[in-house]
Amino acid sequence: MTEAKSYWRLVVFRCVSCRRNEAFAEESCAVEPREDQIRTETYQAVCRHCGWQGEAHAISAVEMRSGVERRTANRNK
């Protein structure tokens, strides 16, 4: 058995509709995300308060989080 790593990132935006900091974009990635990489991308965000959905540029993010999700995988021999 080997330990496989996958990474995630969560980007929080101010909603353009209700103006609350509740528009989120989440995604997984194969390599550990760096802030300078996260800031250059455009995300599909969804507001958890009013339901607004749309594109958001990470440069306008109010918060960014990232982490590692560990999974155990069987290696086929």
N, CA, C and O atoms as a CHARMM CRD file, in Angstrom:
* protein
*
  308
    1    1 MET  N      0.84300  -1.18400   0.00000 PROA 1      0.00000
    2    1 MET  CA     0.00000   0.00000   0.00000 PROA 1      0.00000
    3    1 MET  C      0.88400   1.24200   0.00000 PROA 1      0.00000
    4    1 MET  O      1.94600   1.27300   0.62200 PROA 1      0.00000
    5    2 THR  N      0.42300   2.25300  -0.70700 PROA 2      0.00000
    6    2 THR  CA     1.12600   3.53300  -0.74400 PROA 2      0.00000
    7    2 THR  C      0.18300   4.62000  -0.27600 PROA 2      0.00000
    8    2 THR  O     -1.03700   4.46200  -0.28900 PROA 2      0.00000
    9    3 GLU  N      0.76500   5.70600   0.12800 PROA 3      0.00000
   10    3 GLU  CA    -0.05000   6.83000   0.56300 PROA 3      0.00000
   11    3 GLU  C     -0.08400   7.86300  -0.55100 PROA 3      0.00000
   12    3 GLU  O      0.94400   8.44200  -0.90200 PROA 3      0.00000
   13    4 ALA  N     -1.26000   8.09200  -1.10300 PROA 4      0.00000
   14    4 ALA  CA    -1.41000   9.07600  -2.17000 PROA 4      0.00000
   15    4 ALA  C     -1.90900  10.38000  -1.56200 PROA 4      0.00000
   16    4 ALA  O     -2.75600  10.37800  -0.66800 PROA 4      0.00000
   17    5 LYS  N     -1.38300  11.47800  -2.04900 PROA 5      0.00000
   18    5 LYS  CA    -1.80100  12.79200  -1.56000 PROA 5      0.00000
   19    5 LYS  C     -2.56600  13.51700  -2.65300 PROA 5      0.00000
   20    5 LYS  O     -2.18700  13.48800  -3.82300 PROA 5      0.00000
   21    6 SER  N     -3.63200  14.15600  -2.25700 PROA 6      0.00000
   22    6 SER  CA    -4.29300  15.10600  -3.14700 PROA 6      0.00000
   23    6 SER  C     -4.49000  16.37400  -2.32600 PROA 6      0.00000
   24    6 SER  O     -4.62600  16.31800  -1.10400 PROA 6      0.00000
   25    7 TYR  N     -4.50300  17.49000  -2.99200 PROA 7      0.00000
   26    7 TYR  CA    -4.57600  18.77800  -2.32400 PROA 7      0.00000
   27    7 TYR  C     -5.89600  19.45900  -2.66200 PROA 7      0.00000
   28    7 TYR  O     -6.52400  19.14500  -3.67400 PROA 7      0.00000
   29    8 TRP  N     -6.30500  20.37300  -1.82700 PROA 8      0.00000
   30    8 TRP  CA    -7.52500  21.13600  -2.06600 PROA 8      0.00000
   31    8 TRP  C     -7.23000  22.61100  -1.80500 PROA 8      0.00000
   32    8 TRP  O     -6.28100  22.97400  -1.11000 PROA 8      0.00000
   33    9 ARG  N     -8.07200  23.42400  -2.38300 PROA 9      0.00000
   34    9 ARG  CA    -8.00100  24.86300  -2.10300 PROA 9      0.00000
   35    9 ARG  C     -9.42000  25.41000  -2.01700 PROA 9      0.00000
   36    9 ARG  O    -10.32600  24.96600  -2.72200 PROA 9      0.00000
   37   10 LEU  N     -9.58000  26.36800  -1.14800 PROA 10     0.00000
   38   10 LEU  CA   -10.86100  27.03700  -0.92700 PROA 10     0.00000
   39   10 LEU  C    -10.59000  28.52900  -1.03500 PROA 10     0.00000
   40   10 LEU  O     -9.71600  29.06500  -0.35300 PROA 10     0.00000
   41   11 VAL  N    -11.34200  29.18600  -1.89300 PROA 11     0.00000
   42   11 VAL  CA   -11.16800  30.62500  -2.09800 PROA 11     0.00000
   43   11 VAL  C    -12.48800  31.30000  -1.75400 PROA 11     0.00000
   44   11 VAL  O    -13.53800  30.89800  -2.25500 PROA 11     0.00000
   45   12 VAL  N    -12.44600  32.32000  -0.90400 PROA 12     0.00000
   46   12 VAL  CA   -13.63800  33.01900  -0.44700 PROA 12     0.00000
   47   12 VAL  C    -13.66300  34.41200  -1.06400 PROA 12     0.00000
   48   12 VAL  O    -12.66000  35.12600  -1.07200 PROA 12     0.00000
   49   13 PHE  N    -14.84000  34.78300  -1.58100 PROA 13     0.00000
   50   13 PHE  CA   -15.03700  36.08500  -2.22500 PROA 13     0.00000
   51   13 PHE  C    -16.19000  36.82500  -1.57300 PROA 13     0.00000
   52   13 PHE  O    -17.02500  36.22500  -0.89700 PROA 13     0.00000
   53   14 ARG  N    -16.22900  38.13400  -1.78100 PROA 14     0.00000
   54   14 ARG  CA   -17.40500  38.92600  -1.40600 PROA 14     0.00000
   55   14 ARG  C    -18.41400  38.77200  -2.53500 PROA 14     0.00000
   56   14 ARG  O    -18.09600  39.02900  -3.69600 PROA 14     0.00000
   57   15 CYS  N    -19.62000  38.35600  -2.19900 PROA 15     0.00000
   58   15 CYS  CA   -20.66400  38.13600  -3.19900 PROA 15     0.00000
   59   15 CYS  C    -21.03700  39.45200  -3.88900 PROA 15     0.00000
   60   15 CYS  O    -21.21100  40.47600  -3.22800 PROA 15     0.00000
   61   16 VAL  N    -21.15700  39.41800  -5.20300 PROA 16     0.00000
   62   16 VAL  CA   -21.51500  40.63100  -5.94000 PROA 16     0.00000
   63   16 VAL  C    -22.99800  40.96800  -5.79300 PROA 16     0.00000
   64   16 VAL  O    -23.41200  42.08600  -6.09700 PROA 16     0.00000
   65   17 SER  N    -23.79800  40.00800  -5.33000 PROA 17     0.00000
   66   17 SER  CA   -25.22900  40.22800  -5.17200 PROA 17     0.00000
   67   17 SER  C    -25.58800  40.73100  -3.76600 PROA 17     0.00000
   68   17 SER  O    -26.18000  41.80000  -3.61700 PROA 17     0.00000
   69   18 CYS  N    -25.22100  39.95100  -2.73400 PROA 18     0.00000
   70   18 CYS  CA   -25.61200  40.31300  -1.36700 PROA 18     0.00000
   71   18 CYS  C    -24.49400  40.98500  -0.57700 PROA 18     0.00000
   72   18 CYS  O    -24.72100  41.43500   0.54600 PROA 18     0.00000
   73   19 ARG  N    -23.29900  41.06100  -1.14200 PROA 19     0.00000
   74   19 ARG  CA   -22.12900  41.74200  -0.56100 PROA 19     0.00000
   75   19 ARG  C    -21.59000  41.07300   0.70400 PROA 19     0.00000
   76   19 ARG  O    -20.82000  41.69400   1.43700 PROA 19     0.00000
   77   20 ARG  N    -21.96700  39.84100   0.97500 PROA 20     0.00000
   78   20 ARG  CA   -21.42000  39.11000   2.12000 PROA 20     0.00000
   79   20 ARG  C    -20.21300  38.29900   1.68100 PROA 20     0.00000
   80   20 ARG  O    -20.09000  37.94200   0.50900 PROA 20     0.00000
   81   21 ASN  N    -19.33800  38.01500   2.60600 PROA 21     0.00000
   82   21 ASN  CA   -18.15600  37.19700   2.30400 PROA 21     0.00000
   83   21 ASN  C    -18.52300  35.71700   2.35600 PROA 21     0.00000
   84   21 ASN  O    -17.95100  34.95000   3.13000 PROA 21     0.00000
   85   22 GLU  N    -19.47900  35.33000   1.52700 PROA 22     0.00000
   86   22 GLU  CA   -19.96300  33.95500   1.54000 PROA 22     0.00000
   87   22 GLU  C    -19.99600  33.32200   0.15700 PROA 22     0.00000
   88   22 GLU  O    -20.70800  32.34000  -0.05300 PROA 22     0.00000
   89   23 ALA  N    -19.24400  33.86200  -0.78200 PROA 23     0.00000
   90   23 ALA  CA   -19.13100  33.24200  -2.10500 PROA 23     0.00000
   91   23 ALA  C    -17.86700  32.38700  -2.09400 PROA 23     0.00000
   92   23 ALA  O    -16.76600  32.90000  -1.89400 PROA 23     0.00000
   93   24 PHE  N    -18.02700  31.09500  -2.30900 PROA 24     0.00000
   94   24 PHE  CA   -16.91800  30.15600  -2.18800 PROA 24     0.00000
   95   24 PHE  C    -16.63800  29.46200  -3.50700 PROA 24     0.00000
   96   24 PHE  O    -17.54300  29.22100  -4.30700 PROA 24     0.00000
   97   25 ALA  N    -15.38100  29.14700  -3.71800 PROA 25     0.00000
   98   25 ALA  CA   -14.95800  28.29400  -4.83000 PROA 25     0.00000
   99   25 ALA  C    -14.02200  27.25100  -4.23200 PROA 25     0.00000
  100   25 ALA  O    -13.07000  27.59200  -3.53000 PROA 25     0.00000
  101   26 GLU  N    -14.29700  25.97900  -4.51300 PROA 26     0.00000
  102   26 GLU  CA   -13.47200  24.89400  -3.99200 PROA 26     0.00000
  103   26 GLU  C    -13.01200  24.03400  -5.15200 PROA 26     0.00000
  104   26 GLU  O    -13.75500  23.82400  -6.11000 PROA 26     0.00000
  105   27 GLU  N    -11.79600  23.54000  -5.06900 PROA 27     0.00000
  106   27 GLU  CA   -11.33600  22.59800  -6.07100 PROA 27     0.00000
  107   27 GLU  C    -10.16600  21.79400  -5.53500 PROA 27     0.00000
  108   27 GLU  O     -9.46900  22.21200  -4.61000 PROA 27     0.00000
  109   28 SER  N     -9.97000  20.64300  -6.13200 PROA 28     0.00000
  110   28 SER  CA    -8.82800  19.81600  -5.75900 PROA 28     0.00000
  111   28 SER  C     -7.75700  19.96700  -6.82400 PROA 28     0.00000
  112   28 SER  O     -8.03900  20.36600  -7.95500 PROA 28     0.00000
  113   29 CYS  N     -6.53600  19.64700  -6.45400 PROA 29     0.00000
  114   29 CYS  CA    -5.42300  19.74700  -7.39300 PROA 29     0.00000
  115   29 CYS  C     -4.39300  18.67300  -7.05900 PROA 29     0.00000
  116   29 CYS  O     -4.35900  18.14900  -5.94600 PROA 29     0.00000
  117   30 ALA  N     -3.56700  18.36000  -8.03200 PROA 30     0.00000
  118   30 ALA  CA    -2.59700  17.27500  -7.89500 PROA 30     0.00000
  119   30 ALA  C     -1.34800  17.69200  -7.11500 PROA 30     0.00000
  120   30 ALA  O     -0.70000  16.86000  -6.48000 PROA 30     0.00000
  121   31 VAL  N     -1.02100  18.96300  -7.16600 PROA 31     0.00000
  122   31 VAL  CA     0.16600  19.46200  -6.46600 PROA 31     0.00000
  123   31 VAL  C     -0.25500  20.48700  -5.42800 PROA 31     0.00000
  124   31 VAL  O     -1.33600  21.07000  -5.51700 PROA 31     0.00000
  125   32 GLU  N      0.60000  20.70200  -4.45000 PROA 32     0.00000
  126   32 GLU  CA     0.28200  21.65100  -3.39700 PROA 32     0.00000
  127   32 GLU  C      0.14600  23.05900  -3.96700 PROA 32     0.00000
  128   32 GLU  O      1.08000  23.56100  -4.59300 PROA 32     0.00000
  129   33 PRO  N     -1.00800  23.70600  -3.76000 PROA 33     0.00000
  130   33 PRO  CA    -1.21300  25.03900  -4.33600 PROA 33     0.00000
  131   33 PRO  C     -0.41000  26.10200  -3.59300 PROA 33     0.00000
  132   33 PRO  O     -0.28000  26.07100  -2.36900 PROA 33     0.00000
  133   34 ARG  N      0.11400  27.03000  -4.35600 PROA 34     0.00000
  134   34 ARG  CA     0.81900  28.18400  -3.78700 PROA 34     0.00000
  135   34 ARG  C     -0.05600  29.41900  -3.98600 PROA 34     0.00000
  136   34 ARG  O     -0.83400  29.49400  -4.93700 PROA 34     0.00000
  137   35 GLU  N      0.07800  30.37300  -3.09000 PROA 35     0.00000
  138   35 GLU  CA    -0.76800  31.57100  -3.15700 PROA 35     0.00000
  139   35 GLU  C     -0.61700  32.30800  -4.47700 PROA 35     0.00000
  140   35 GLU  O     -1.61000  32.78000  -5.03000 PROA 35     0.00000
  141   36 ASP  N      0.60300  32.41900  -4.99600 PROA 36     0.00000
  142   36 ASP  CA     0.78600  33.14500  -6.25100 PROA 36     0.00000
  143   36 ASP  C      0.11000  32.42000  -7.42400 PROA 36     0.00000
  144   36 ASP  O     -0.28700  33.06300  -8.39600 PROA 36     0.00000
  145   37 GLN  N     -0.02400  31.10300  -7.34600 PROA 37     0.00000
  146   37 GLN  CA    -0.74500  30.36500  -8.38200 PROA 37     0.00000
  147   37 GLN  C     -2.25600  30.53300  -8.22000 PROA 37     0.00000
  148   37 GLN  O     -2.97900  30.68700  -9.20400 PROA 37     0.00000
  149   38 ILE  N     -2.72300  30.50100  -6.98300 PROA 38     0.00000
  150   38 ILE  CA    -4.15200  30.64300  -6.71600 PROA 38     0.00000
  151   38 ILE  C     -4.64000  32.01900  -7.16200 PROA 38     0.00000
  152   38 ILE  O     -5.72000  32.13100  -7.74200 PROA 38     0.00000
  153   39 ARG  N     -3.86700  33.05600  -6.90100 PROA 39     0.00000
  154   39 ARG  CA    -4.26500  34.43900  -7.20300 PROA 39     0.00000
  155   39 ARG  C     -4.41000  34.73300  -8.69300 PROA 39     0.00000
  156   39 ARG  O     -5.09000  35.69400  -9.05500 PROA 39     0.00000
  157   40 THR  N     -3.79900  33.94400  -9.56500 PROA 40     0.00000
  158   40 THR  CA    -3.85000  34.23300 -10.99900 PROA 40     0.00000
  159   40 THR  C     -5.03200  33.57300 -11.70900 PROA 40     0.00000
  160   40 THR  O     -5.22400  33.79500 -12.90500 PROA 40     0.00000
  161   41 GLU  N     -5.81800  32.78000 -11.01200 PROA 41     0.00000
  162   41 GLU  CA    -6.88000  32.01200 -11.66300 PROA 41     0.00000
  163   41 GLU  C     -8.25900  32.63500 -11.49800 PROA 41     0.00000
  164   41 GLU  O     -8.48000  33.50200 -10.65200 PROA 41     0.00000
  165   42 THR  N     -9.17500  32.16300 -12.33300 PROA 42     0.00000
  166   42 THR  CA   -10.58300  32.54500 -12.26700 PROA 42     0.00000
  167   42 THR  C    -11.36800  31.31500 -11.82200 PROA 42     0.00000
  168   42 THR  O    -11.12100  30.21000 -12.30600 PROA 42     0.00000
  169   43 TYR  N    -12.30000  31.49800 -10.91600 PROA 43     0.00000
  170   43 TYR  CA   -13.04400  30.38700 -10.33200 PROA 43     0.00000
  171   43 TYR  C    -14.54200  30.55300 -10.55400 PROA 43     0.00000
  172   43 TYR  O    -15.03400  31.66500 -10.74900 PROA 43     0.00000
  173   44 GLN  N    -15.25100  29.44900 -10.52100 PROA 44     0.00000
  174   44 GLN  CA   -16.70500  29.45900 -10.50800 PROA 44     0.00000
  175   44 GLN  C    -17.12900  29.46200  -9.04600 PROA 44     0.00000
  176   44 GLN  O    -16.95600  28.46400  -8.34600 PROA 44     0.00000
  177   45 ALA  N    -17.67700  30.56900  -8.58700 PROA 45     0.00000
  178   45 ALA  CA   -18.03500  30.72100  -7.17400 PROA 45     0.00000
  179   45 ALA  C    -19.53700  30.62700  -6.98400 PROA 45     0.00000
  180   45 ALA  O    -20.31600  30.93700  -7.88500 PROA 45     0.00000
  181   46 VAL  N    -19.92800  30.19100  -5.79100 PROA 46     0.00000
  182   46 VAL  CA   -21.33800  30.09300  -5.41100 PROA 46     0.00000
  183   46 VAL  C    -21.48700  30.72700  -4.04000 PROA 46     0.00000
  184   46 VAL  O    -20.73400  30.40700  -3.12000 PROA 46     0.00000
  185   47 CYS  N    -22.45700  31.62600  -3.89700 PROA 47     0.00000
  186   47 CYS  CA   -22.71600  32.25900  -2.60800 PROA 47     0.00000
  187   47 CYS  C    -23.61500  31.35700  -1.77300 PROA 47     0.00000
  188   47 CYS  O    -24.69400  30.96100  -2.21400 PROA 47     0.00000
  189   48 ARG  N    -23.17200  31.04500  -0.59200 PROA 48     0.00000
  190   48 ARG  CA   -23.94900  30.17100   0.28900 PROA 48     0.00000
  191   48 ARG  C    -25.06700  30.92100   1.00700 PROA 48     0.00000
  192   48 ARG  O    -25.89400  30.30600   1.68000 PROA 48     0.00000
  193   49 HSD  N    -25.09800  32.24400   0.86800 PROA 49     0.00000
  194   49 HSD  CA   -26.16800  33.01800   1.49600 PROA 49     0.00000
  195   49 HSD  C    -27.33600  33.25800   0.53600 PROA 49     0.00000
  196   49 HSD  O    -28.48300  32.94800   0.86100 PROA 49     0.00000
  197   50 CYS  N    -27.04500  33.80700  -0.63800 PROA 50     0.00000
  198   50 CYS  CA   -28.13600  34.17600  -1.55300 PROA 50     0.00000
  199   50 CYS  C    -28.24000  33.27600  -2.78100 PROA 50     0.00000
  200   50 CYS  O    -29.22000  33.35900  -3.52100 PROA 50     0.00000
  201   51 GLY  N    -27.23900  32.41100  -3.01100 PROA 51     0.00000
  202   51 GLY  CA   -27.29400  31.50200  -4.14300 PROA 51     0.00000
  203   51 GLY  C    -26.69100  32.02300  -5.43400 PROA 51     0.00000
  204   51 GLY  O    -26.71100  31.32100  -6.44400 PROA 51     0.00000
  205   52 TRP  N    -26.15600  33.23400  -5.42800 PROA 52     0.00000
  206   52 TRP  CA   -25.51400  33.77600  -6.63600 PROA 52     0.00000
  207   52 TRP  C    -24.43200  32.82500  -7.11700 PROA 52     0.00000
  208   52 TRP  O    -23.73100  32.21000  -6.31400 PROA 52     0.00000
  209   53 GLN  N    -24.30000  32.70800  -8.44600 PROA 53     0.00000
  210   53 GLN  CA   -23.25600  31.89300  -9.04700 PROA 53     0.00000
  211   53 GLN  C    -22.61700  32.67900 -10.16900 PROA 53     0.00000
  212   53 GLN  O    -23.30700  33.36800 -10.92100 PROA 53     0.00000
  213   54 GLY  N    -21.30500  32.58100 -10.29000 PROA 54     0.00000
  214   54 GLY  CA   -20.63800  33.27300 -11.37000 PROA 54     0.00000
  215   54 GLY  C    -19.13000  33.18900 -11.25800 PROA 54     0.00000
  216   54 GLY  O    -18.59300  32.56500 -10.34300 PROA 54     0.00000
  217   55 GLU  N    -18.45500  33.82600 -12.20300 PROA 55     0.00000
  218   55 GLU  CA   -17.00100  33.83000 -12.21400 PROA 55     0.00000
  219   55 GLU  C    -16.46500  34.85300 -11.21800 PROA 55     0.00000
  220   55 GLU  O    -17.01400  35.94100 -11.05000 PROA 55     0.00000
  221   56 ALA  N    -15.38700  34.46800 -10.57300 PROA 56     0.00000
  222   56 ALA  CA   -14.72200  35.36900  -9.63600 PROA 56     0.00000
  223   56 ALA  C    -13.22100  35.23800  -9.84400 PROA 56     0.00000
  224   56 ALA  O    -12.70000  34.12900  -9.96200 PROA 56     0.00000
  225   57 HSD  N    -12.53900  36.35000  -9.88900 PROA 57     0.00000
  226   57 HSD  CA   -11.09400  36.35600 -10.06600 PROA 57     0.00000
  227   57 HSD  C    -10.42300  36.30300  -8.69600 PROA 57     0.00000
  228   57 HSD  O    -10.75600  37.08000  -7.80100 PROA 57     0.00000
  229   58 ALA  N     -9.49300  35.39600  -8.54600 PROA 58     0.00000
  230   58 ALA  CA    -8.87800  35.17300  -7.23600 PROA 58     0.00000
  231   58 ALA  C     -8.13400  36.38600  -6.70400 PROA 58     0.00000
  232   58 ALA  O     -7.91100  36.48900  -5.49800 PROA 58     0.00000
  233   59 ILE  N     -7.75100  37.29100  -7.56300 PROA 59     0.00000
  234   59 ILE  CA    -7.06000  38.48900  -7.09500 PROA 59     0.00000
  235   59 ILE  C     -7.96000  39.29400  -6.15000 PROA 59     0.00000
  236   59 ILE  O     -7.46800  40.06800  -5.32800 PROA 59     0.00000
  237   60 SER  N     -9.28500  39.10900  -6.27000 PROA 60     0.00000
  238   60 SER  CA   -10.23100  39.82100  -5.41200 PROA 60     0.00000
  239   60 SER  C    -10.67500  38.99500  -4.21000 PROA 60     0.00000
  240   60 SER  O    -11.60700  39.39100  -3.51000 PROA 60     0.00000
  241   61 ALA  N    -10.03900  37.86800  -3.95800 PROA 61     0.00000
  242   61 ALA  CA   -10.42400  36.99200  -2.84800 PROA 61     0.00000
  243   61 ALA  C    -10.21500  37.68500  -1.50200 PROA 61     0.00000
  244   61 ALA  O     -9.26600  38.44700  -1.32500 PROA 61     0.00000
  245   62 VAL  N    -11.11100  37.41000  -0.56400 PROA 62     0.00000
  246   62 VAL  CA   -10.96200  37.94600   0.78700 PROA 62     0.00000
  247   62 VAL  C    -10.25800  36.94100   1.69100 PROA 62     0.00000
  248   62 VAL  O     -9.76500  37.30300   2.75900 PROA 62     0.00000
  249   63 GLU  N    -10.21000  35.66600   1.26100 PROA 63     0.00000
  250   63 GLU  CA    -9.54100  34.64300   2.05100 PROA 63     0.00000
  251   63 GLU  C     -9.20300  33.45400   1.15400 PROA 63     0.00000
  252   63 GLU  O     -9.93600  33.13600   0.21700 PROA 63     0.00000
  253   64 MET  N     -8.08700  32.80700   1.45600 PROA 64     0.00000
  254   64 MET  CA    -7.68800  31.60200   0.72200 PROA 64     0.00000
  255   64 MET  C     -7.20700  30.57100   1.72900 PROA 64     0.00000
  256   64 MET  O     -6.48000  30.89600   2.66800 PROA 64     0.00000
  257   65 ARG  N     -7.61700  29.32900   1.52600 PROA 65     0.00000
  258   65 ARG  CA    -7.14400  28.22700   2.36700 PROA 65     0.00000
  259   65 ARG  C     -6.75600  27.07700   1.46400 PROA 65     0.00000
  260   65 ARG  O     -7.31600  26.90700   0.38100 PROA 65     0.00000
  261   66 SER  N     -5.80100  26.29100   1.91000 PROA 66     0.00000
  262   66 SER  CA    -5.42700  25.09600   1.16400 PROA 66     0.00000
  263   66 SER  C     -4.94200  24.04800   2.14500 PROA 66     0.00000
  264   66 SER  O     -4.57200  24.35800   3.27700 PROA 66     0.00000
  265   67 GLY  N     -4.94900  22.81200   1.69600 PROA 67     0.00000
  266   67 GLY  CA    -4.50500  21.74000   2.56500 PROA 67     0.00000
  267   67 GLY  C     -4.30000  20.45800   1.80200 PROA 67     0.00000
  268   67 GLY  O     -4.45200  20.40900   0.58200 PROA 67     0.00000
  269   68 VAL  N     -3.95400  19.42400   2.53500 PROA 68     0.00000
  270   68 VAL  CA    -3.69400  18.12200   1.93700 PROA 68     0.00000
  271   68 VAL  C     -4.73600  17.13600   2.43400 PROA 68     0.00000
  272   68 VAL  O     -5.12700  17.14400   3.60100 PROA 68     0.00000
  273   69 GLU  N     -5.16800  16.29900   1.52800 PROA 69     0.00000
  274   69 GLU  CA    -6.12400  15.24400   1.85900 PROA 69     0.00000
  275   69 GLU  C     -5.39500  13.92600   1.60000 PROA 69     0.00000
  276   69 GLU  O     -5.03500  13.62200   0.46300 PROA 69     0.00000
  277   70 ARG  N     -5.18900  13.17800   2.62000 PROA 70     0.00000
  278   70 ARG  CA    -4.43000  11.92200   2.46300 PROA 70     0.00000
  279   70 ARG  C     -5.38700  10.75500   2.20600 PROA 70     0.00000
  280   70 ARG  O     -6.43000  10.62200   2.84500 PROA 70     0.00000
  281   71 ARG  N     -4.99900   9.93900   1.26900 PROA 71     0.00000
  282   71 ARG  CA    -5.77100   8.73600   0.95000 PROA 71     0.00000
  283   71 ARG  C     -4.81300   7.56200   0.87000 PROA 71     0.00000
  284   71 ARG  O     -3.64600   7.72200   0.51400 PROA 71     0.00000
  285   72 THR  N     -5.30200   6.40800   1.19600 PROA 72     0.00000
  286   72 THR  CA    -4.50400   5.20000   1.07500 PROA 72     0.00000
  287   72 THR  C     -4.94300   4.47100  -0.18700 PROA 72     0.00000
  288   72 THR  O     -6.13300   4.23200  -0.39200 PROA 72     0.00000
  289   73 ALA  N     -3.99400   4.12500  -1.01600 PROA 73     0.00000
  290   73 ALA  CA    -4.30800   3.45200  -2.28300 PROA 73     0.00000
  291   73 ALA  C     -3.52600   2.15300  -2.35600 PROA 73     0.00000
  292   73 ALA  O     -2.40600   2.06900  -1.85300 PROA 73     0.00000
  293   74 ASN  N     -4.10600   1.15500  -2.97100 PROA 74     0.00000
  294   74 ASN  CA    -3.42700  -0.11100  -3.19700 PROA 74     0.00000
  295   74 ASN  C     -2.65200  -0.03800  -4.50200 PROA 74     0.00000
  296   74 ASN  O     -3.17200   0.40800  -5.52500 PROA 74     0.00000
  297   75 ARG  N     -1.43900  -0.46800  -4.45400 PROA 75     0.00000
  298   75 ARG  CA    -0.62100  -0.48600  -5.66300 PROA 75     0.00000
  299   75 ARG  C     -0.76400  -1.86900  -6.30900 PROA 75     0.00000
  300   75 ARG  O     -0.54200  -2.89300  -5.66200 PROA 75     0.00000
  301   76 ASN  N     -1.13300  -1.88200  -7.57300 PROA 76     0.00000
  302   76 ASN  CA    -1.25500  -3.14900  -8.30900 PROA 76     0.00000
  303   76 ASN  C      0.12600  -3.59800  -8.74600 PROA 76     0.00000
  304   76 ASN  O      0.88500  -2.81800  -9.32100 PROA 76     0.00000
  305   77 LYS  N      0.44800  -4.83900  -8.47900 PROA 77     0.00000
  306   77 LYS  CA     1.77600  -5.36200  -8.86100 PROA 77     0.00000
  307   77 LYS  C      1.64000  -6.38100  -9.96300 PROA 77     0.00000
  308   77 LYS  O      2.64000  -6.93400 -10.42000 PROA 77     0.00000
